[in-house]
Each structure stands twice: as C-alpha cells, then as structure tokens.
Amino acid sequence: MRALQEMILQEGRVLPNNILQVDQFLNHQVDTLLMEQVGIEFAKRFAEENVTKVLTLEASGIVPANMTALKLGVPLIIAKKSKSLTLAHALFTADVHSYTKRETSNIAVAENAIHIEDRILIIDDFLANGEATKGLLTIIEKAGATTVGVGIVIEKSFQPGRQWLDENGIRVESLARISSLQGGTVAFVKESALIEE
Amino acid sequence: MRALQEMILQEGRVLPNNILQVDQFLNHQVDTLLMEQVGIEFAKRFAEENVTKVLTLEASGIVPANMTALKLGVPLIIAKKSKSLTLAHALFTADVHSYTKRETSNIAVAENAIHIEDRILIIDDFLANGEATKGLLTIIEKAGATTVGVGIVIEKSFQPGRQWLDENGIRVESLARISSLQGGTVAFVKESALIEE
C-alpha cells in the first residue's frame, strides 16, 4: 500500500534490535485518515471471505482492526492481555510470548464472543515472530471457529512469523513488507517495493 | 444518545461494586457501527472548537476516540500506561490511580506529540472517579496546550468525576449519563432519560 510505505519512509525511525518506531502515525500518534485507508484496503482484500468478526489483541492493533471491522460492517473483538474485572468468567485463553518485552502474558476472549459458525479475520499492526498471531489462532481454534486470514499493517519479513503462517496454510495480507532494517534503513520486499533497492 | 442508551439497557450487565459491564458492544466485543455514530455525535458537539487532536488513554478508550478523531479529521494521540520500548524518550507523564484495579500507574505522551498551539479533545469510554481524565489534563497542562473539553461515552453521574470537572470549568459531553446502578438496574439522569424512572 503506497501511502503506508511512503509514511514509513518519511516518519519511521529504526531503533536498535530491529525495532521500527512508528509512533508518529500508528502506535502513539495515529494518522486516522491513513488508518481509514488501511481499513478500506483490508476490507477489499478479504471482501469475498464472508468475514463475521475481526479479532485483534490490545492495544496497538485496535485502530487498524477497528477501521477494518467498520468497513466490513462487522463487530470487532479485542482480546485482553490480562483478566479484566469486568470480563466474563468463561474465557478462551492462550499464552503469548513477547520477545521485545521478554515476558509471557495470557490473553483472553470471552467464550460468548466467538461462535463455531464465525469466520474470523485477524488484524494486527505488526508481524514479526508471530507470537501474538499464534495466540489469537489458538483462541479461534478453541472456539471451533474458522480463521479466514491475517491482515498485517507492517510485516518484518526477515523475522519468522510470516514463514510460519505460510507453512501452516494461513492466508496473510501485509500492507507493507519490510525485508531489512539493517544500517538503519528501511528496505521493502521487492514484490511490493516502492523504492527498488 | 438514544441508540447508546438502548444498547446499555439491552446488553449492559450490572456487576457488584457499581460496575457496568459493557463487554458486548464497547470494551471487548465492539459494535463498530454504533461506535461510528458515537464518533459522529462527538464531532458534531465539538465542531465549533477547532480541535487539532483527540487524546485518550489505552486501551478501552481507543475505539470511540479513534472514531471521533476520524470524523473531525484530526490525529489521535494514545497515552501509554507504561513506558514502551519504542516510545520516544522525552515524555510528558502523570500518575493515574485506578479504584477498580487498586493500583497507581504512570501514563505518558511523547513530548513531540502535543504542542503549545494544540486544542485537545479528551475522549474516554467511562467517567467515574475521573482519575484517568485528571491524568490526561495534567499532560495537556504540562505541554502548555488547550483542553477544549471531555467527551465521555458512559458517565456514572453518581461518582465524583463529573462534579470535579464541572467545578473546574471543563466542558463535559457525556452520551449516556447513569444516575444509579442500585438493585442491578440502570437508571439514566433525567435530563437525558430514555425511560423515565
């Protein structure tokens, strides 16, 4: 998605340990008009899939997931990172390990939020090691529902998450695919390259 | 806002300790079309205020704040509850005490996200004791920016947050004002009552 790639080149900052900081338009200050375009794009790509619900994990995936669900005209489910006081007692849960935060957290979705006939689209801001996505897939599996695919705003294609999803036959649509952050420079995967390396 | 009040009566569950569970349409499963209407309503009420940015606190305020910012055509700023690895180093911070979670957390906004000329609209899902709102007001004050008002999806008018904001001359627009949850029944403040008590 060209506008997204341009924004990454313009506003993204490469930090140590292969972290791409996108706090100017995605994770902290949010460009709401760009995120509407992101939602429109995901809704278009998954238009034939009869999606019944969009699923994401709090907190940084919420905005693109919200826009996608709105454009598809379906509810959004926000998986919670810890048991909230007001969350229903019957829960589907999964463990998610964060390499950046070096901790494993338990994520949860209320059992009455996902049903066996649901066709779920997972949306997240980043795909790196794929741990968050695997946790969401586990929850969908426990609910007996169908995963129609995964929509990712920014994919770090040099980390193992994408390959794992491909090998497991799960459709992935990433709006920006980054092949490398080496030397502090953002390089995109060539198939979707805005600027050829 | 009539559609919101109807949804609260239909789907809200009153739990012990004056907790109103709205996991069916606001906090966990999100009714994205209703939240679009919420955004349109806030944008209408604050249309004359020349809002430059919408500010909220992660995670449950993000959806209504995102919809409001989109409808106003301005960026959204999501205050973070803990220092994120990828957040900028120069931060405006404030302490926020949660009565339900019985903990005080530090919230932060990057200094480069709010400028002195900004006119900020705070949006949150709930107003009860007002602690989260006070923390966001502190951050806006530290940045030297202007608070144009506070938009709340569900106000618990029987708790002290609303009165504190009124006494401090801060404009508050709440789409549903709840006067009581006693006996497990939702009662609305009469000025906006859908069903008269």
Interface residues (C-beta under 8 A of the other chain):
Chain A: L15 I19 Q21 V22 D23 N27 H28 Q29 V30 D31 T32 L33 M35 E36 K53 E58 A59 I62 V63 N66 M67 A69 L70 G73 V74 P75 L76 I77 I78 K80 S84 L85 T86 L87 A88 T100 K101 V109 A110 A113
Chain B: L15 I19 Q21 V22 D23 N27 H28 Q29 V30 D31 T32 L33 M35 E36 E58 A59 I62 V63 N66 M67 A69 L70 G73 V74 P75 L76 I77 I78 K80 S84 L85 T86 L87 A88 T100 K101 V109 A110 A113
